[in-house]
Amino acid sequence: MTNSVLRLLRRDVVVDPERLVTFGDAVFAIAITLLALDISVPDGLADSEVGSALRDALPAFGAYLLSFAVIGALWLAQHALFRLIAALDRCLLHLYLALLAVVAVLPFPTRLISEYGDTAVATSCYAATIAVAGALIAAMSARLRAAPDLATPNASAGHLGQSVVRTLLVVAVFATSVPVSLASPTAAKYWWLLAIPVRLLFRDARAPEGGEPSAARDS
Protein backbone atom coordinates (compact mmCIF):
# COMPACT_ATOMS: atom_id res chain seq x y z
CA MET A 1 0.00 0.00 0.00
CA THR A 2 2.76 2.45 0.94
CA ASN A 3 4.70 1.73 -2.26
CA SER A 4 1.56 2.41 -4.31
CA VAL A 5 1.07 5.75 -2.58
CA LEU A 6 4.70 6.71 -3.21
CA ARG A 7 4.38 5.84 -6.89
CA LEU A 8 1.28 8.03 -7.16
CA LEU A 9 3.09 10.88 -5.44
CA ARG A 10 6.08 10.59 -7.75
CA ARG A 11 3.77 10.73 -10.79
CA ASP A 12 2.15 13.86 -9.35
CA VAL A 13 5.52 15.61 -8.77
CA VAL A 14 8.02 14.84 -11.50
CA VAL A 15 11.15 15.88 -9.57
CA ASP A 16 12.63 13.53 -6.97
CA PRO A 17 13.89 14.73 -3.57
CA GLU A 18 17.57 14.15 -4.41
CA ARG A 19 17.44 16.27 -7.55
CA LEU A 20 15.46 19.01 -5.80
CA VAL A 21 17.91 19.31 -2.90
CA THR A 22 20.80 19.45 -5.40
CA PHE A 23 19.08 22.40 -7.06
CA GLY A 24 18.60 23.92 -3.60
CA ASP A 25 22.31 23.55 -2.82
CA ALA A 26 23.10 25.65 -5.89
CA VAL A 27 20.70 28.39 -4.75
CA PHE A 28 22.24 28.43 -1.26
CA ALA A 29 25.76 28.60 -2.73
CA ILE A 30 24.87 31.51 -5.03
CA ALA A 31 23.19 33.41 -2.17
CA ILE A 32 26.29 33.07 0.03
CA THR A 33 28.52 34.19 -2.85
CA LEU A 34 26.38 37.28 -3.46
CA LEU A 35 26.71 38.22 0.22
CA ALA A 36 30.46 38.67 -0.17
CA LEU A 37 30.09 40.96 -3.19
CA ASP A 38 28.72 43.73 -0.97
CA ILE A 39 32.01 43.97 0.96
CA SER A 40 34.19 46.50 -0.82
CA VAL A 41 36.24 49.65 -0.44
CA PRO A 42 36.49 52.55 -2.91
CA ASP A 43 39.13 52.41 -5.63
CA GLY A 44 42.08 54.80 -5.81
CA LEU A 45 42.43 55.47 -2.09
CA ALA A 46 45.51 57.16 -0.72
CA ASP A 47 47.54 55.13 1.77
CA SER A 48 46.26 57.27 4.64
CA GLU A 49 42.63 56.57 3.69
CA VAL A 50 42.77 52.76 3.58
CA GLY A 51 42.34 52.31 7.32
CA SER A 52 39.29 54.56 7.38
CA ALA A 53 37.80 52.71 4.40
CA LEU A 54 38.25 49.38 6.16
CA ARG A 55 36.50 50.73 9.25
CA ASP A 56 33.64 51.91 7.05
CA ALA A 57 33.39 48.37 5.61
CA LEU A 58 32.97 46.76 9.05
CA PRO A 59 29.13 46.97 9.03
CA ALA A 60 29.04 45.20 5.66
CA PHE A 61 31.43 42.54 6.95
CA GLY A 62 29.35 42.05 10.10
CA ALA A 63 26.16 41.72 8.05
CA TYR A 64 27.94 39.19 5.83
CA LEU A 65 28.97 37.04 8.81
CA LEU A 66 25.45 37.18 10.25
CA SER A 67 23.79 36.17 7.00
CA PHE A 68 26.43 33.52 6.32
CA ALA A 69 25.53 31.93 9.68
CA VAL A 70 21.81 32.20 8.92
CA ILE A 71 22.12 30.67 5.45
CA GLY A 72 24.39 27.95 6.84
CA ALA A 73 21.81 27.08 9.50
CA LEU A 74 19.03 26.98 6.90
CA TRP A 75 21.17 24.79 4.63
CA LEU A 76 21.83 22.31 7.45
CA ALA A 77 18.13 22.32 8.36
CA GLN A 78 16.98 21.56 4.83
CA HIS A 79 19.48 18.70 4.47
CA ALA A 80 18.39 17.23 7.79
CA LEU A 81 14.78 17.44 6.64
CA PHE A 82 15.41 15.94 3.21
CA ARG A 83 17.06 12.92 4.84
CA LEU A 84 13.57 12.16 6.14
CA ILE A 85 11.69 12.76 2.87
CA ALA A 86 10.97 9.68 0.75
CA ALA A 87 8.69 11.38 -1.79
CA LEU A 88 7.41 14.84 -2.60
CA ASP A 89 3.89 16.13 -3.00
CA ARG A 90 2.89 19.52 -4.37
CA CYS A 91 2.67 21.05 -0.90
CA LEU A 92 6.26 20.12 0.02
CA LEU A 93 7.50 21.18 -3.41
CA HIS A 94 5.86 24.61 -3.21
CA LEU A 95 7.04 25.18 0.36
CA TYR A 96 10.62 24.34 -0.61
CA LEU A 97 10.58 26.55 -3.69
CA ALA A 98 9.26 29.37 -1.51
CA LEU A 99 12.15 28.75 0.91
CA LEU A 100 14.65 28.95 -1.94
CA ALA A 101 13.06 32.22 -3.07
CA VAL A 102 13.60 33.69 0.40
CA VAL A 103 17.20 32.43 0.54
CA ALA A 104 17.93 33.87 -2.91
CA VAL A 105 16.65 37.31 -1.88
CA LEU A 106 18.51 37.35 1.46
CA PRO A 107 21.46 39.38 0.06
CA PHE A 108 19.07 42.33 -0.32
CA PRO A 109 18.03 42.68 3.36
CA THR A 110 21.65 41.91 4.25
CA ARG A 111 22.74 44.94 2.25
CA LEU A 112 19.99 47.00 3.85
CA ILE A 113 21.13 46.15 7.35
CA SER A 114 24.78 46.80 6.50
CA GLU A 115 24.03 50.27 5.13
CA TYR A 116 21.02 51.29 7.24
CA GLY A 117 21.36 49.03 10.27
CA ASP A 118 20.52 51.86 12.64
CA THR A 119 17.01 52.20 11.20
CA ALA A 120 13.91 50.28 12.28
CA VAL A 121 12.86 49.65 8.67
CA ALA A 122 16.09 47.85 7.66
CA THR A 123 16.25 45.87 10.90
CA SER A 124 12.59 44.84 10.64
CA CYS A 125 13.01 43.83 6.99
CA TYR A 126 15.95 41.58 7.85
CA ALA A 127 14.19 40.01 10.84
CA ALA A 128 11.00 39.41 8.84
CA THR A 129 12.96 37.67 6.07
CA ILE A 130 14.58 35.27 8.54
CA ALA A 131 11.22 34.65 10.23
CA VAL A 132 9.61 33.74 6.91
CA ALA A 133 12.46 31.34 6.05
CA GLY A 134 12.14 29.62 9.43
CA ALA A 135 8.36 29.40 9.11
CA LEU A 136 8.74 27.64 5.75
CA ILE A 137 11.14 25.08 7.27
CA ALA A 138 8.64 24.50 10.09
CA ALA A 139 5.81 24.14 7.59
CA MET A 140 7.75 21.49 5.66
CA SER A 141 8.37 19.53 8.87
CA ALA A 142 4.70 19.85 9.80
CA ARG A 143 3.62 18.64 6.36
CA LEU A 144 5.93 15.64 6.61
CA ARG A 145 4.53 14.82 10.04
CA ALA A 146 0.95 15.13 8.79
CA ALA A 147 1.63 12.93 5.73
CA PRO A 148 3.72 9.97 6.95
CA ASP A 149 3.51 8.33 3.49
CA LEU A 150 5.96 11.01 2.34
CA ALA A 151 8.50 10.20 5.06
CA THR A 152 11.26 7.62 5.23
CA PRO A 153 10.79 4.68 7.62
CA ASN A 154 13.21 6.17 10.17
CA ALA A 155 11.27 9.45 10.41
CA SER A 156 9.72 9.81 13.85
CA ALA A 157 6.54 11.82 14.30
CA GLY A 158 7.80 12.89 17.71
CA HIS A 159 11.08 14.23 16.36
CA LEU A 160 9.34 15.98 13.47
CA GLY A 161 6.98 17.59 15.95
CA GLN A 162 9.93 18.65 18.06
CA SER A 163 11.55 20.16 14.98
CA VAL A 164 8.41 22.20 14.29
CA VAL A 165 8.33 23.53 17.85
CA ARG A 166 12.01 24.44 17.92
CA THR A 167 11.94 26.14 14.54
CA LEU A 168 8.81 28.10 15.45
CA LEU A 169 10.52 29.32 18.62
CA VAL A 170 13.36 30.68 16.49
CA VAL A 171 10.76 32.26 14.20
CA ALA A 172 9.16 33.85 17.26
CA VAL A 173 12.51 35.39 18.28
CA PHE A 174 12.92 37.16 14.92
CA ALA A 175 9.24 38.04 14.57
CA THR A 176 9.06 39.64 18.03
CA SER A 177 12.22 41.62 17.29
CA VAL A 178 10.23 43.64 14.72
CA PRO A 179 8.27 45.63 17.35
CA VAL A 180 11.45 45.84 19.45
CA SER A 181 13.22 47.49 16.51
CA LEU A 182 10.64 50.27 16.49
CA ALA A 183 11.95 51.31 19.90
CA SER A 184 15.62 50.46 19.30
CA PRO A 185 17.16 48.76 16.24
CA THR A 186 20.25 47.98 18.34
CA ALA A 187 18.16 46.25 21.01
CA ALA A 188 16.44 44.22 18.29
CA LYS A 189 19.78 42.91 17.09
CA TYR A 190 20.69 41.81 20.61
CA TRP A 191 17.23 40.23 20.80
CA TRP A 192 18.28 37.91 17.96
CA LEU A 193 20.84 36.32 20.29
CA LEU A 194 17.91 34.58 22.01
CA ALA A 195 17.87 32.24 19.01
CA ILE A 196 21.08 30.61 20.27
CA PRO A 197 19.65 29.10 23.51
CA VAL A 198 16.46 28.24 21.62
CA ARG A 199 18.46 26.24 19.06
CA LEU A 200 20.29 24.48 21.89
CA LEU A 201 17.05 23.64 23.69
CA PHE A 202 16.55 20.29 21.96
CA ARG A 203 20.19 19.49 21.20
CA ASP A 204 20.19 16.46 23.48
CA ALA A 205 17.19 14.89 21.77
CA ARG A 206 17.86 11.29 20.73
CA ALA A 207 17.99 10.34 17.06
CA PRO A 208 15.10 8.23 15.77
CA GLU A 209 15.46 4.50 15.37
CA GLY A 210 17.92 3.54 12.67
CA GLY A 211 20.65 5.89 13.85
CA GLU A 212 19.96 8.69 11.36
CA PRO A 213 20.08 12.21 12.73
CA SER A 214 16.66 13.81 12.87
CA ALA A 215 15.47 17.15 11.55
CA ALA A 216 14.84 18.19 15.13
CA ARG A 217 18.49 17.66 15.93
CA ASP A 218 20.04 19.42 12.94
CA SER A 219 17.54 22.13 12.00
N, C-alpha and C positions, 0 to 999 in steps of 0.2 A: 504493500500500500504506500509506504513512504517513498519507495523508488518511483512509483507512478506519479506521485505528487511532484517530486523533483523534476521528472521529465517534462511534466506540464509547465512547471515554472520556467524551465530552461527554454521551452518553446516560446513562452510569453516574453522573455527578456533574452535577446540574442547574445548578449555579452556575458562571459563567465566571470566569476569573482576574481580569478587570477589576472585576467587581462585588464579588468577595471582598476584593480589596485596598482598595476603597472602604469597605467595612464595617470592615476593619481600621484604616484611617485614623481612623475615628470612635472606635474603641476606644482607640487611642493618644492621641487628643486629649482624651478624657474622663479617661484615667489621668493625663495631665500636669496637667489642670485640678484634679483631686482632690488632687494633691501640694501645690498652693499653699494649699489650704484649711486645712492643718495649721499654717500660719504665722500666729500670732495673739498678741496681748497682752491681758491682762485689761482689762475695762471699768472706768471710773470711777477711774483712777489719778490720784494727785496729781502735780503737775508734777515733784516731786523723785523720783518713782518710775518715770518713763517710761524714763530711761536704763537703770536696772536691769532693767526688763521687756524692753527691746530686747536687752540682753546675754543674758538668759535665753532669748530666741528664736533666738539664733545657732545652736544645734545643729539646730533645725528648719529654719532657712534653709540650713545646710550640707547637711543630708540632702536637701532639695529640689533643690539644685544638682546633687548627685551623681546622684540618680534622674532628673533632667531630662536629664543627659548620657547616662545609660544608656538611657533610653527613646528619646532621639534617635538613638543609635547603632543600636538595634534597629529603629527605623523606617526608617533609611537602608538597613540590611541587608535588610529584607524587601522594600523597593522595588527594590533591586538584584537580588534573587533573582527577583522577579516579572517583571522585564524579560526573564528567560530562560525563563519558563514559558509554553508554548503551550497546554497543556491540563492539567486537574487529574484525578487519580485519588483514590480514597478515602483512600489513605495520605497524600498531600500535604494533602488537605482536613483530615483529623483532626490532623495535625501542626500545621497553621496555626491551627486552632481552639484547640488546646492552648497554642500560643504566645500567642494573644490572651487566654486565661484567665490566664496567668502575668502578662502585662502589666497586665491589669485589676486584679489583686490586689496589684500592686507598691506602691501607696500604704500598704498595711498594714505590710509590713516596713520601709518608709521611716519610718513613724511610730514603729515599734519602735526603730529605730536612732537616731532623733532624741531619744527620751525615755530609752532605756536603752542608749545606745551604748557604755557602759563595761562591759557585761555580755557574756559569751561567747555566751549564748543569742540575744540580739538580733543580734549581729554575724554569728553562724553562720546565722541565719534569712535575713538579707539576702543573704549570700554564696551560700547555697544557691539562693535564688530566681533570682539572676542566672545562676548556673551552669545551672539548668534551662532558662532562656530561651535561653541560648547553645547548649545541647545540641539544642534543638528546631530552631533555625536550621541547625545543622550537619546534623541529620537530614534536613531538607528539601533541602539541597544534595546530600547523599549519595543521596537518593531520585531526584532529578533526574538525577544522574550515572548511576545504575543503570538508569534508564528513559529513554533518549534520545528515545523517541517523545513524551515529555511536554515536551521542551525545544524552544526556538526554534532555527532553523538556525544562528544566530550563537553558540549556547552551546557552549563548549569543555569537553570532559571534563577537560582539564588544569587549566583555571581553576576549574572546579567542585570538583575534587579539592583544589586549593590553598585554596579557600574553606573546605572542610571542615577541613583541617589547621589553618588560622589560627584559625578559630572554636573548635576544640577546645582549642587552646593557651590561648585566653582563658578557656574553661570550666575548664581545669586550674588557672589562676591563682586563680579564685574558689573552686573546690572545695578546693584545698590550703590556702586561708586558713582553712577551718573548723577543722582541728586546730591551726593557729597561734593562732586566737582562744581556744582553751582555755588557752593559756599567757598570752596578752596580746591582748585585743581591739584595743588601739591598734596593736600590731605587725601585726595582721591587716589593718587598714585601710591601713597603709603597703604591705603586701603587694599590695594591689589595684593599686597604681601600676605593677606589672610588666605589667599589661595594655596600657599605653601603648606600650612598645617592641615588644610582641608584635603589636599592631595595625599598627605601622609596618613590620613585618618584610617584608611582601609588597607594600608600597606602590608599588614600582617595577615591579610585574608589568605586562606589556603587555596591552592589551585584546584580546579575541578578534577574529577577522576580522569585518569589517563596521563596526568603529569604535565599537560599543556598549560601554560600561563593563561589566565583569564583576562577578559577585557577589564574587569574590575581592578585587576592588579596593575595593568600597564597603562590604562587610560588616564 
